[in-house]
Structure formats: structure tokens, C-alpha cells
Amino acid sequence: MQRQIFTPSSKLASAALFVYLAVFNFHKALAADRLIGLHSAQVMSQSMPWIAQEAGLFKKYDLDFRLVFISSSPVATAATINGDAEVQVTGAIGNVRAYVQGVTDLVFIGGIKNFLTHSVLGKPEIKRPEDLKGKKVGVGRFGSNTHYFVIQALKRLGMDASRDIQAIQTGGGPETLAALVGGSIDAGAIVAPGDAAAVARGFRYVINGPELRIPYGATQIVTMRPTIAKRGPVIGRFMRVMAEASKVLHTDKNLVYKVLGKHLRITDTKILDSAYQSEIPALERRLELSEAALQASLDEIAPLDARAKSITPQDMIDRRYLVELEKSGVFDK
């Protein structure tokens, strides 16, 4: 058996390697946990990851969080199911539809907005909902929150969206406003701050959505059950970040306006203030989940897929993180 001989140089190299590995493992241990998230609309109700980034909350909780924008809740849901992301800040409908179709690993862990606050704004000559008949009305995408709002709002006003209007896909809120300004649509379903921006350009409210308070999972926090099983503490820290971001959202208007101005490219303080005042009452301070909001999606799906009738909102909810946050007192500090 050949005996290994350590020369001074080999001992030095070995010591250097030991130090390198020790430093490497130390930094590896201190490295922030990476987490990839998705959001599906550039709106105030989905701004908490932006706020958290600006306020340094992800760094505070040792998270390397990467936010990806996908302008559709169903597409964001598909990306999560495929493992491209671990958490969503998005509308409920895409996730509920996937759950009904058998992807029962999807789970709602927090709520941000549990009823719709869209409004329909139109050209000055469109003064009443009845004036929308035969007109082109912009929605983000078919099956999106804006499309659902138009259907339900018109239904409550005695109209039928499939018969009385021509719904036009625009792609999202900013695109709807651009289409309205450009004249390719007569009216559009827009949420804050886009509605205030439309009013500033001479358009008028035809349907004031917040007054209708239509229950709906407009913005929810969603993940997968296997993700909780594998990375439960990391998701818990993310929820802590969202809880603190919620507090900032409700108490620090200056920071919120700075964030919205940066990401939505709106610098008019009057528009931002109008949007904030109309939207903030609809946003959950304690990230509470609403069973009525999720039931609305089940009811929407049921006529096309009978499996939705056998599912309850409780089946899709996991409140463990909300319970932990309440016990920690983070909402009351």
C-alpha cells in the first residue's frame, strides 16, 4: 500500500481547500432562499410584491424573490402546475377551474381582494348602462376578472353580455385604456388606477363597480400542497412578507404612490390618490380568505363542468399561515 506523503506545499494546498470549503459552505448557509412567484395583472391589488421589494421586506426575511408577470390567471395557473413557479398572486378563476378538473394540489393560502372593483367607463355620449347595447366593450381576456365583471354587472342591471354588447379582448388594463383612448372600443372594464386615468382623459363612468360589491376571488395567494410539504417554512416567510406589505399598503400612501408610479408609469398624484381611495377599502388588511369569493368561481364553472357542484371552498383552502400570522400578532403591531 502506497503511503501518501504530505509536503509543505501539499499541506498548504489542503489548508487552503479547507478554508475555501468552509467559506463556501458558510455563504451557502447564509444565502437567501430563492422563491419564484407570478402575478397576472398590473394593478394595485397585486402590488404587494412590488411594495415588499421597495420596502426591503424580502431581504429582511432572507428571501431571494423573483416576480414574473403573466397577463392571465389561467396561464399563471398552468405555469405553477408545471413547476415554473411556487406561489401566485393572482385571480382565483384559473386555479379553481384547474382544481375542478382534478389538480387538487392547488391551494389558496391567503386573500387580498374578495370582491370586484372594476368599473365600466365609456365615451362621453355613453351615459347609462343601456347605452352600451351594440357597443364594443373592452375586457382584458375572455374568462378574466374583467370579463366576469362585465357579465355579472350587466346581469344585475337586466342585460345579457353575450347578446347586448360586443366584448373585445385587449390583453390587460393598460391595453384597455389605450384602446379606449385610441377609439377602437367604445367602453372598457377598468380597475384602479386605470379608471381614474380614463376619467382624466374625458371618459365617464357608465357602471360603478365598487357599488355593486360582486363577490369574487379577484386577488388571491395560491401555491401547491407539495410545495408546502417541501418548503413550508419558506412559504411561511413569504406570507409574513405579504402581511407586512399589506400593512404598508394600508398605512404608507407615499411609498404606495411611489411604487405604483414606478410600475404603472403613472405620476399624476391626483390619479394615484383617486385610485387609492377607491381601491383600498376592498383590500383585506389581514389577508383573509372569503369562501363566498371562491364559491362565485365554482358557480361560474358549474354550468359547464358539473364536477364543480361537488366541491366546496373549504376543500381548496389551507389557513395554516393565516393562523400563524394571527398568533404572531403581526397584523396588530
Backbone hydrogen bonds in HBPLUS format (Angstrom, degrees):
<---DONOR---> <-ACCEPTOR-->    atom                        ^
c    i                          cat <-CA-CA->   ^        H-A-AA   ^      H-
h    n   atom  resd res      DA  || num        DHA   H-A  angle D-A-AA Bond
n    s   type  num  typ     dist DA aas  dist angle  dist       angle   num
A0011-LYS N   A0007-THR O   2.84 MM   4  6.08 160.1  1.88 160.1 166.0     1
A0012-LEU N   A0008-PRO O   2.95 MM   4  6.14 148.1  2.06 139.7 148.5     2
A0013-ALA N   A0009-SER O   2.93 MM   4  6.20 155.9  1.99 145.1 151.3     3
A0014-SER N   A0010-SER O   2.85 MM   4  6.03 156.7  1.90 146.4 153.1     4
A0015-ALA N   A0011-LYS O   2.94 MM   4  6.13 154.7  2.01 143.4 150.0     5
A0016-ALA N   A0012-LEU O   2.87 MM   4  6.12 153.4  1.94 145.7 153.6     6
A0017-LEU N   A0013-ALA O   2.86 MM   4  6.11 155.5  1.92 147.9 154.4     7
A0018-PHE N   A0014-SER O   2.94 MM   4  6.18 154.7  2.01 144.5 151.5     8
A0019-VAL N   A0015-ALA O   2.93 MM   4  6.22 160.3  1.97 149.0 153.8     9
A0020-TYR N   A0016-ALA O   2.86 MM   4  6.10 159.9  1.90 148.5 154.6    10
A0021-LEU N   A0017-LEU O   2.87 MM   4  6.10 167.8  1.89 155.2 157.6    11
A0022-ALA N   A0018-PHE O   2.90 MM   4  6.07 155.4  1.96 146.1 153.7    12
A0023-VAL N   A0019-VAL O   2.89 MM   4  6.13 161.8  1.93 153.3 157.6    13
A0024-PHE N   A0020-TYR O   2.78 MM   4  5.98 162.9  1.80 153.1 158.8    14
A0025-ASN N   A0021-LEU O   2.85 MM   4  5.95 168.7  1.86 149.5 152.6    15
A0026-PHE N   A0022-ALA O   2.94 MM   4  6.03 146.2  2.06 138.8 148.8    16
A0027-HIS N   A0023-VAL O   2.91 MM   4  6.17 164.9  1.93 154.9 157.6    17
A0028-LYS N   A0024-PHE O   2.84 MM   4  6.02 151.9  1.91 146.6 155.8    18
A0029-ALA N   A0025-ASN O   2.87 MM   4  6.00 150.3  1.96 140.0 147.3    19
A0030-LEU N   A0026-PHE O   3.02 MM   4  6.32 141.8  2.17 140.0 150.7    20
A0031-ALA N   A0027-HIS O   2.83 MM   4  5.90 119.5  2.21 140.1 155.5    21
A0031-ALA N   A0028-LYS O   3.28 MM   3  5.06 144.0  2.41  92.0 102.2    22
A0033-ASP N   A0062-ASP O   3.14 MM  29  6.47 150.6  2.23 150.1 141.2    23
A0064-ASP N   A0033-ASP O   2.78 MM  31  5.58 168.1  1.80 130.3 134.5    24
A0035-LEU N   A0064-ASP O   2.98 MM  29  6.10 154.2  2.05 139.7 138.3    25
A0066-ARG N   A0035-LEU O   2.89 MM  31  6.28 160.5  1.93 159.2 164.8    26
A0086-GLU N   A0036-ILE O   2.92 MM  50  5.75 168.8  1.93 152.4 154.8    27
A0037-GLY N   A0066-ARG O   2.82 MM  29  6.10 170.3  1.83 162.0 164.3    28
A0068-VAL N   A0037-GLY O   2.84 MM  31  6.18 156.0  1.89 148.7 156.1    29
A0038-LEU N   A0087-VAL O   3.00 MM  49  6.51 144.8  2.12 144.9 155.8    30
A0089-VAL N   A0038-LEU O   2.81 MM  51  6.14 156.4  1.87 160.6 168.5    31
A0039-HIS N   A0068-VAL O   3.03 MM  29  6.45 146.4  2.14 156.4 160.1    32
A0070-ILE N   A0039-HIS O   2.95 MM  31  6.20 166.5  1.97 161.3 165.8    33
A0046-GLN N   A0043-VAL O   3.17 MM   3  5.57 148.4  2.28 107.1 116.1    34
A0047-SER N   A0044-MET O   3.07 MM   3  4.97 156.9  2.12 114.9 112.9    35
A0050-TRP N   A0047-SER O   2.94 MM   3  5.23 118.0  2.33 106.4 122.2    36
A0051-ILE N   A0047-SER O   2.93 MM   4  6.25 159.0  1.98 155.8 162.7    37
A0052-ALA N   A0048-MET O   2.81 MM   4  5.96 161.7  1.84 152.1 157.0    38
A0053-GLN N   A0049-PRO O   3.02 MM   4  6.16 152.6  2.10 141.9 148.6    39
A0054-GLU N   A0050-TRP O   2.99 MM   4  6.28 163.3  2.01 152.4 156.6    40
A0055-ALA N   A0051-ILE O   2.86 MM   4  6.03 151.7  1.94 151.1 159.2    41
A0057-LEU N   A0052-ALA O   2.88 MM   5  5.00 150.2  1.96 153.1 154.3    42
A0056-GLY N   A0053-GLN O   3.24 MM   3  5.22 157.5  2.30 100.4 107.1    43
A0060-LYS N   A0056-GLY O   3.07 MM   4  6.23 149.7  2.16 138.5 147.6    44
A0061-TYR N   A0057-LEU O   3.07 MM   4  6.32 147.8  2.18 144.5 150.9    45
A0063-LEU N   A0058-PHE O   2.81 MM   5  4.99 165.7  1.83 146.1 148.3    46
A0062-ASP N   A0059-LYS O   3.08 MM   3  4.88 164.2  2.10 106.0 107.1    47
A0072-SER N   A0070-ILE O   2.74 MM   2  5.68 141.9  1.88  99.3  93.6    48
A0076-ALA N   A0072-SER O   2.94 MM   4  6.14 157.0  1.99 151.0 158.1    49
A0077-THR N   A0073-SER O   2.88 MM   4  6.07 152.3  1.95 150.1 158.0    50
A0078-ALA N   A0074-PRO O   3.00 MM   4  6.28 157.2  2.05 144.8 150.2    51
A0079-ALA N   A0075-VAL O   2.99 MM   4  6.27 153.6  2.06 146.7 153.6    52
A0080-THR N   A0076-ALA O   3.07 MM   4  6.34 150.9  2.16 144.7 151.9    53
A0081-ILE N   A0077-THR O   2.94 MM   4  6.23 163.4  1.97 156.4 160.8    54
A0082-ASN N   A0078-ALA O   2.98 MM   4  6.14 150.7  2.07 144.7 152.4    55
A0084-ASP N   A0079-ALA O   2.88 MM   5  5.27 149.8  1.98 169.7 161.1    56
A0083-GLY N   A0080-THR O   2.99 MM   3  5.12 157.4  2.04 105.5 112.5    57
A0088-GLN N   A0222-VAL O   2.78 MM 134  5.03 152.4  1.85 149.8 155.2    58
A0222-VAL N   A0088-GLN O   2.99 MM 134  5.03 157.8  2.04 136.7 143.7    59
A0090-THR N   A0220-GLN O   3.01 MM 130  5.45 146.7  2.12 151.3 156.0    60
A0220-GLN N   A0090-THR O   2.64 MM 130  5.45 162.5  1.66 153.7 156.6    61
A0092-ALA N   A0217-GLY O   2.80 MM 125  4.94 155.1  1.86 161.7 161.5    62
A0095-ASN N   A0092-ALA O   2.98 MM   3  5.51 119.3  2.37 116.2 130.8    63
A0096-VAL N   A0092-ALA O   2.92 MM   4  6.04 161.5  1.95 158.5 164.2    64
A0097-ARG N   A0093-ILE O   2.89 MM   4  6.01 164.4  1.92 154.0 158.3    65
A0098-ALA N   A0094-GLY O   3.11 MM   4  6.26 156.9  2.17 138.6 144.8    66
A0099-TYR N   A0095-ASN O   2.89 MM   4  6.10 154.3  1.96 145.4 152.9    67
A0100-VAL N   A0096-VAL O   2.91 MM   4  6.17 161.9  1.94 153.4 157.5    68
A0101-GLN N   A0097-ARG O   3.06 MM   4  6.30 143.5  2.19 140.6 150.7    69
A0101-GLN N   A0098-ALA O   3.11 MM   3  4.98 119.9  2.49  90.4 105.6    70
A0103-VAL N   A0098-ALA O   2.99 MM   5  5.53 164.8  2.01 145.3 140.4    71
A0102-GLY N   A0099-TYR O   2.96 MM   3  5.21 160.4  2.00 109.0 114.2    72
A0106-LEU N   A0103-VAL O   3.36 MM   3  6.26 171.4  2.37 120.5 122.9    73
A0225-ARG N   A0105-ASP O   2.67 MM 120  5.03 154.4  1.74 141.0 150.0    74
A0107-VAL N   A0223-THR O   2.94 MM 116  5.61 155.6  2.00 156.8 153.7    75
A0223-THR N   A0107-VAL O   3.03 MM 116  5.61 163.1  2.06 159.8 164.4    76
A0108-PHE N   A0316-MET O   2.81 MM 208  6.05 172.8  1.82 167.1 168.5    77
A0318-ASP N   A0108-PHE O   3.01 MM 210  6.14 161.0  2.04 165.3 161.4    78
A0109-ILE N   A0221-ILE O   2.91 MM 112  5.74 164.4  1.93 156.8 161.8    79
A0221-ILE N   A0110-GLY O   2.76 MM 111  4.82 165.5  1.78 144.1 140.2    80
A0111-GLY N   A0287-LEU O   2.95 MM 176  4.70 171.9  1.96 111.3 113.7    81
A0112-ILE N   A0219-THR O   2.97 MM 107  5.38 161.0  2.01 153.5 150.6    82
A0284-GLU N   A0112-ILE O   2.77 MM 172  5.03 160.8  1.81 139.4 145.8    83
A0113-LYS N   A0219-THR O   3.08 MM 106  4.92 163.2  2.11 141.7 139.8    84
A0219-THR N   A0113-LYS O   3.19 MM 106  4.92 166.9  2.21 136.2 135.5    85
A0216-TYR N   A0114-ASN O   3.01 MM 102  5.27 173.3  2.02 118.8 121.1    86
A0116-LEU N   A0214-ILE O   2.95 MM  98  5.56 157.6  2.00 155.0 156.3    87
A0119-SER N   A0190-ILE O   2.91 MM  71  5.56 153.9  1.97 145.4 152.0    88
A0190-ILE N   A0119-SER O   2.84 MM  71  5.56 160.0  1.88 165.6 167.2    89
A0120-VAL N   A0207-ILE O   2.97 MM  87  4.97 154.8  2.04 137.0 145.1    90
A0206-VAL N   A0120-VAL O   2.74 MM  86  5.48 169.3  1.75 163.0 162.7    91
A0207-ILE N   A0120-VAL O   3.16 MM  87  4.97 159.7  2.21 135.6 138.5    92
A0121-LEU N   A0188-GLY O   3.00 MM  67  5.55 160.2  2.04 156.2 154.3    93
A0188-GLY N   A0121-LEU O   2.83 MM  67  5.55 150.3  1.92 152.9 162.7    94
A0122-GLY N   A0204-ARG O   2.91 MM  82  5.59 156.1  1.96 156.0 159.5    95
A0204-ARG N   A0122-GLY O   3.04 MM  82  5.59 162.1  2.07 153.7 157.3    96
A0123-LYS N   A0186-ASP O   3.15 MM  63  6.05 141.9  2.31 170.4 177.9    97
A0126-ILE N   A0123-LYS O   2.87 MM   3  5.53 161.1  1.90 125.3 131.6    98
A0131-ASP N   A0128-ARG O   2.91 MM   3  5.33 142.5  2.06 110.9 121.8    99
A0132-LEU N   A0129-PRO O   2.98 MM   3  5.53 163.8  2.01 116.2 121.4   100
A0133-LYS N   A0130-GLU O   3.28 MM   3  5.92 170.6  2.29 116.5 119.4   101
A0135-LYS N   A0132-LEU O   2.88 MM   3  5.23 160.5  1.92 138.2 138.4   102
A0134-GLY N   A0164-ASP O   2.62 MM  30  5.81 161.3  1.66 155.7 162.7   103
A0166-GLN N   A0135-LYS O   2.90 MM  31  5.98 164.5  1.93 162.2 158.1   104
A0186-ASP N   A0136-LYS O   2.86 MM  50  5.26 146.4  1.97 134.9 145.8   105
A0187-ALA N   A0136-LYS O   3.16 MM  51  6.51 147.2  2.27 157.9 160.5   106
A0137-VAL N   A0166-GLN O   2.94 MM  29  6.04 158.5  1.99 139.5 146.2   107
A0168-ILE N   A0137-VAL O   2.88 MM  31  5.85 159.9  1.92 143.8 144.6   108
A0138-GLY N   A0187-ALA O   2.78 MM  49  6.24 161.6  1.82 142.8 143.7   109
A0189-ALA N   A0138-GLY O   2.95 MM  51  6.15 167.5  1.96 165.2 163.0   110
A0139-VAL N   A0168-ILE O   2.84 MM  29  5.97 160.6  1.87 159.8 159.7   111
A0170-THR N   A0139-VAL O   2.84 MM  31  6.01 144.9  1.96 157.5 165.7   112
A0171-GLY N   A0140-GLY O   2.71 MM  31  4.58 152.1  1.78 131.9 136.9   113
A0144-SER N   A0141-ARG O   3.00 MM   3  5.26 157.0  2.05 132.3 131.7   114
A0148-TYR N   A0144-SER O   2.98 MM   4  6.24 164.0  2.01 154.3 158.7   115
A0149-PHE N   A0145-ASN O   2.84 MM   4  6.06 157.1  1.89 149.5 156.3   116
A0150-VAL N   A0146-THR O   3.06 MM   4  6.31 163.4  2.09 148.5 151.7   117
A0151-ILE N   A0147-HIS O   3.08 MM   4  6.36 165.0  2.10 151.8 155.7   118
A0152-GLN N   A0148-TYR O   2.92 MM   4  6.13 170.9  1.93 159.0 160.9   119
A0153-ALA N   A0149-PHE O   2.75 MM   4  5.77 165.2  1.77 157.8 162.7   120
A0154-LEU N   A0150-VAL O   3.04 MM   4  6.00 167.5  2.06 146.4 150.2   121
A0155-LYS N   A0151-ILE O   3.04 MM   4  6.12 149.5  2.14 138.7 147.9   122
A0156-ARG N   A0152-GLN O   2.99 MM   4  6.22 155.0  2.05 147.4 152.7   123
A0157-LEU N   A0153-ALA O   3.18 MM   4  6.43 128.5  2.46 135.0 148.6   124
A0157-LEU N   A0154-LEU O   3.03 MM   3  4.95 132.9  2.26  93.3 107.1   125
A0159-MET N   A0154-LEU O   2.70 MM   5  4.89 162.5  1.73 147.2 143.7   126
A0158-GLY N   A0155-LYS O   3.09 MM   3  5.14 160.1  2.14 109.0 110.1   127
A0163-ARG N   A0160-ASP O   3.07 MM   3  5.40 141.4  2.22 107.1 118.1   128
A0164-ASP N   A0160-ASP O   2.69 MM   4  5.59 172.2  1.70 173.5 176.2   129
A0176-THR N   A0172-GLY O   2.86 MM   4  6.12 144.5  1.99 148.6 159.7   130
A0176-THR N   A0173-GLY O   3.06 MM   3  5.06 119.5  2.44  96.6 111.9   131
A0177-LEU N   A0173-GLY O   3.05 MM   4  6.38 161.8  2.09 158.9 162.7   132
A0178-ALA N   A0174-PRO O   2.98 MM   4  6.20 156.5  2.04 141.9 148.8   133
A0179-ALA N   A0175-GLU O   2.84 MM   4  6.04 153.1  1.91 144.5 151.8   134
A0180-LEU N   A0176-THR O   2.90 MM   4  6.12 149.9  1.99 146.5 155.0   135
A0181-VAL N   A0177-LEU O   2.91 MM   4  6.16 163.5  1.94 153.3 157.2   136
A0182-GLY N   A0178-ALA O   2.80 MM   4  5.92 150.0  1.89 142.5 151.9   137
A0183-GLY N   A0179-ALA O   2.98 MM   4  6.03 116.9  2.39 132.9 146.2   138
A0184-SER N   A0179-ALA O   3.08 MM   5  5.37 135.2  2.29 151.3 156.3   139
A0183-GLY N   A0180-LEU O   3.26 MM   3  5.22 147.6  2.37  95.6 104.9   140
A0194-GLY N   A0191-VAL O   2.93 MM   3  5.71 127.9  2.21 141.9 138.3   141
A0197-ALA N   A0193-PRO O   3.18 MM   4  6.47 154.6  2.25 149.2 156.7   142
A0198-ALA N   A0194-GLY O   2.92 MM   4  6.16 144.9  2.04 142.8 152.1   143
A0199-VAL N   A0195-ASP O   2.97 MM   4  6.30 157.7  2.02 150.2 155.7   144
A0200-ALA N   A0196-ALA O   3.00 MM   4  6.22 154.1  2.07 144.1 151.0   145
A0201-ARG N   A0198-ALA O   2.99 MM   3  5.13 142.1  2.13 100.0 111.6   146
A0203-PHE N   A0198-ALA O   3.14 MM   5  5.55 161.9  2.17 144.9 139.3   147
A0202-GLY N   A0199-VAL O   2.99 MM   3  5.19 163.6  2.02 112.3 114.7   148
A0212-LEU N   A0209-GLY O   2.83 MM   3  5.35 143.6  1.96 118.1 128.6   149
A0218-ALA N   A0216-TYR O   2.85 MM   2  5.45 131.8  2.08 107.3  92.4   150
A0227-THR N   A0224-MET O   3.00 MM   3  5.16 124.9  2.31 100.8 115.6   151
A0228-ILE N   A0224-MET O   3.14 MM   4  6.60 149.8  2.24 150.8 159.2   152
A0229-ALA N   A0225-ARG O   2.99 MM   4  6.32 156.5  2.05 151.2 158.1   153
A0230-LYS N   A0226-PRO O   2.94 MM   4  6.13 149.9  2.03 143.8 151.0   154
A0231-ARG N   A0227-THR O   2.67 MM   4  5.55 159.1  1.71 149.7 156.8   155
A0232-GLY N   A0228-ILE O   2.85 MM   4  4.20 105.2  2.42 137.2 129.5   156
A0234-VAL N   A0231-ARG O   3.04 MM   3  5.36 120.0  2.42 107.4 122.5   157
A0235-ILE N   A0231-ARG O   3.02 MM   4  6.32 163.0  2.05 162.6 168.0   158
A0236-GLY N   A0232-GLY O   2.89 MM   4  6.09 147.3  1.99 146.0 156.5   159
A0237-ARG N   A0233-PRO O   2.94 MM   4  6.23 146.4  2.05 142.4 150.0   160
A0238-PHE N   A0234-VAL O   2.99 MM   4  6.33 151.2  2.08 145.2 153.6   161
A0239-MET N   A0235-ILE O   2.94 MM   4  6.24 152.7  2.02 146.4 153.3   162
A0240-ARG N   A0236-GLY O   3.01 MM   4  6.30 144.4  2.14 139.6 149.6   163
A0241-VAL N   A0237-ARG O   2.94 MM   4  6.26 152.7  2.02 146.1 152.9   164
A0242-MET N   A0238-PHE O   2.92 MM   4  6.29 155.3  1.98 148.0 154.9   165
A0243-ALA N   A0239-MET O   2.88 MM   4  6.11 148.9  1.97 143.7 152.2   166
A0244-GLU N   A0240-ARG O   3.02 MM   4  6.33 158.4  2.07 149.6 154.3   167
A0245-ALA N   A0241-VAL O   2.82 MM   4  6.02 151.2  1.90 148.5 157.9   168
A0246-SER N   A0242-MET O   2.85 MM   4  5.98 145.2  1.97 140.5 149.5   169
A0247-LYS N   A0243-ALA O   3.17 MM   4  6.49 148.6  2.28 138.6 146.3   170
A0248-VAL N   A0244-GLU O   3.06 MM   4  6.40 154.8  2.13 144.2 150.5   171
A0249-LEU N   A0245-ALA O   2.82 MM   4  6.05 157.8  1.87 147.8 154.4   172
A0250-HIS N   A0246-SER O   3.06 MM   4  6.31 145.9  2.18 144.9 152.5   173
A0251-THR N   A0247-LYS O   3.08 MM   4  6.14 122.3  2.43 139.6 154.0   174
A0251-THR N   A0248-VAL O   3.17 MM   3  5.18 144.8  2.30  99.5 109.8   175
A0252-ASP N   A0248-VAL O   2.85 MM   4  5.25 161.3  1.89 151.9 150.7   176
A0256-VAL N   A0252-ASP O   3.11 MM   4  6.38 164.8  2.13 153.3 158.1   177
A0257-TYR N   A0253-LYS O   2.78 MM   4  5.94 163.4  1.80 157.3 160.8   178
A0258-LYS N   A0254-ASN O   3.05 MM   4  6.22 150.9  2.13 139.3 147.5   179
A0259-VAL N   A0255-LEU O   2.93 MM   4  6.21 158.1  1.98 152.1 157.4   180
A0260-LEU N   A0256-VAL O   2.86 MM   4  6.08 172.8  1.87 158.6 160.5   181
A0261-GLY N   A0257-TYR O   2.83 MM   4  5.79 156.9  1.88 142.2 149.6   182
A0262-LYS N   A0258-LYS O   3.05 MM   4  6.16 149.3  2.15 138.6 146.5   183
A0263-HIS N   A0259-VAL O   2.97 MM   4  6.23 167.6  1.99 158.9 160.9   184
A0264-LEU N   A0260-LEU O   2.78 MM   4  5.46 155.2  1.84 145.6 152.8   185
A0265-ARG N   A0261-GLY O   2.99 MM   4  4.97 119.0  2.38 119.2 127.8   186
A0271-ILE N   A0268-ASP O   3.12 MM   3  5.45 121.3  2.48 104.6 117.9   187
A0272-LEU N   A0268-ASP O   3.09 MM   4  6.42 164.0  2.11 155.2 159.9   188
A0273-ASP N   A0269-THR O   2.81 MM   4  5.90 157.6  1.86 148.3 154.6   189
A0274-SER N   A0270-LYS O   2.96 MM   4  6.06 159.2  2.01 143.1 148.9   190
A0275-ALA N   A0271-ILE O   2.97 MM   4  6.14 160.8  2.01 149.0 154.3   191
A0276-TYR N   A0272-LEU O   2.89 MM   4  6.04 159.4  1.94 146.7 152.7   192
A0277-GLN N   A0273-ASP O   2.97 MM   4  6.12 168.3  1.99 151.9 154.7   193
A0278-SER N   A0274-SER O   3.18 MM   4  6.33 148.8  2.28 142.3 150.0   194
A0279-GLU N   A0275-ALA O   2.94 MM   4  5.98 150.1  2.03 149.8 157.9   195
A0280-ILE N   A0276-TYR O   2.94 MM   4  5.64 168.6  1.95 152.4 155.5   196
A0282-ALA N   A0279-GLU O   2.94 MM   3  5.64 151.1  2.03 122.6 131.2   197
A0283-LEU N   A0280-ILE O   3.18 MM   3  5.36 162.3  2.22 110.3 115.7   198
A0294-LEU N   A0290-SER O   3.30 MM   4  6.68 155.1  2.36 146.7 152.0   199
A0295-GLN N   A0291-GLU O   2.83 MM   4  5.99 150.4  1.92 147.5 156.9   200
A0296-ALA N   A0292-ALA O   3.09 MM   4  6.26 140.5  2.25 138.8 147.3   201
A0297-SER N   A0294-LEU O   3.12 MM   3  5.36 126.4  2.42 100.4 112.8   202
A0298-LEU N   A0294-LEU O   3.20 MM   4  6.61 157.0  2.25 147.3 153.6   203
A0299-ASP N   A0295-GLN O   2.83 MM   4  6.08 157.2  1.88 153.4 159.6   204
A0300-GLU N   A0296-ALA O   2.99 MM   4  6.18 141.7  2.14 136.1 146.5   205
A0301-ILE N   A0297-SER O   3.02 MM   4  6.26 147.8  2.13 146.8 154.5   206
A0302-ALA N   A0298-LEU O   2.91 MM   4  5.96 152.0  1.99 150.3 157.9   207
A0304-LEU N   A0301-ILE O   2.92 MM   3  5.67 146.4  2.03 127.6 136.8   208
A0305-ASP N   A0301-ILE O   2.97 MM   4  5.95 138.9  2.14 145.3 154.6   209
A0308-ALA N   A0305-ASP O   3.12 MM   3  6.11 166.7  2.14 129.0 131.4   210
A0309-LYS N   A0306-ALA O   3.04 MM   3  5.68 155.4  2.10 117.1 123.6   211
A0310-SER N   A0307-ARG O   3.18 MM   3  5.69 154.7  2.24 112.4 119.0   212
A0311-ILE N   A0308-ALA O   3.34 MM   3  5.39 166.3  2.36 105.5 109.0   213
A0315-ASP N   A0312-THR O   3.01 MM   3  5.43 138.8  2.19 109.1 119.8   214
A0316-MET N   A0313-PRO O   2.96 MM   3  5.45 143.7  2.09 111.9 121.8   215
A0317-ILE N   A0314-GLN O   3.34 MM   3  5.20 165.2  2.36 102.6 107.0   216
A0322-LEU N   A0319-ARG O   3.06 MM   3  5.21 116.0  2.48 102.5 118.5   217
A0323-VAL N   A0319-ARG O   2.92 MM   4  6.16 159.0  1.97 164.2 170.6   218
A0324-GLU N   A0320-ARG O   3.01 MM   4  6.28 157.9  2.06 144.1 150.1   219
A0325-LEU N   A0321-TYR O   2.90 MM   4  6.09 158.4  1.95 146.9 152.7   220
A0326-GLU N   A0322-LEU O   2.98 MM   4  6.16 155.9  2.03 145.0 151.3   221
A0327-LYS N   A0323-VAL O   2.99 MM   4  6.23 160.6  2.03 151.1 156.2   222
A0328-SER N   A0324-GLU O   2.94 MM   4  6.14 145.4  2.06 144.3 154.1   223
A0329-GLY N   A0326-GLU O   3.17 MM   3  5.29 142.1  2.32  98.6 109.3   224
A0332-ASP N   A0329-GLY O   3.02 MM   3  5.34 140.4  2.18 107.2 118.5   225
A0333-LYS N   A0329-GLY O   3.17 MM   4  6.30 125.9  2.48 151.8 166.1   226
